[in-house]
Amino acid sequence: MVIRKEINTDGNAHRIEDDYDIDEKCCEAPDIFITVDGKIVCRHCGMCFGSQLVGSERRAYTAEEVRSRRRTEPVWRCFGPRTVISTIKTDSKGRQLPARKQALFARLSKIQGSLISSIERNYWEAKPKLQAVANKLGIPDYIIETSWKIYSEVARQKLTMGRSIQAFTCASLYAAIRIHNFPRLLEELTDSSANSIRSVHRSLGLIIRSVLPKLGLKYRPISPRPLVFRFGNELNLSIGVQQAAADLLKKATNKGLAKMGKDPKGLAAAALYMCAKRSKERRTQTEIAEISRVTEVTLRTRAKQIKSCFMEVED
């Protein structure tokens, strides 16, 4: 399996084939890419194959190489004014401006500030926060685009008035994750964004009731299958054990396993525990519970429920 690396330049994503080969196949239609922080991840099932350390670039010797590798040029915003007039007191060479020129730039800066709308100021604060959390968790670009679409509608409906912008950015990102069934947990988002789960839950409730119906998006429950491969990779289990756990969940569901009201993290953890126990790659309940962020009691309870499905059929 060949890894494809994504590099963002000028806002466009380019896919470049690398020379890395992976022997194991994670799912039926693998789509491997390298995240911003160097993680080698499958876009479909969320399995992580490891990390790639990015080396330093080769030195630039020609004028063309210097221009192509320059990192200090301004990045224009996709909304609001492209330039900002500040109350500057010196020119480009550092010489002091006359008093009339300083007054002119101060007046122009004040006029430009009055022309900027409140929604643009909201976007300026929200966009970097949303992008920072997404980069920490290695979330793909298509999910970030959906989350920004959700947050834009939140700002248009003025739901952020009197509420936390950071909580709404985190809730918009999590709503996009649930829409695309991407294996990331709410606890991870709150830890990365330093938000309380309670504030994010409130913002998420407003988004589900007021924003998603207007955009025609459907908030879906988390499927345990992607979590099986993700937790299995973090536990260093082989792909055979992970696939067996996914098949076990599928069979249990067909035999009447009730998923309503149950956290999918617990079901995924229980299936991994049962399959790892049968193989030579045994893991303790404490290890699996810590990785999956559930308690050991929940792990044992879900394992008993999965076993009971097969026992009822045999009886």
Order of alpha helices (4+ residues) and beta strands (2+ residues): beta-beta-beta-beta-beta-alpha-alpha-alpha-alpha-alpha-alpha-alpha-alpha-alpha-alpha-alpha-alpha-alpha
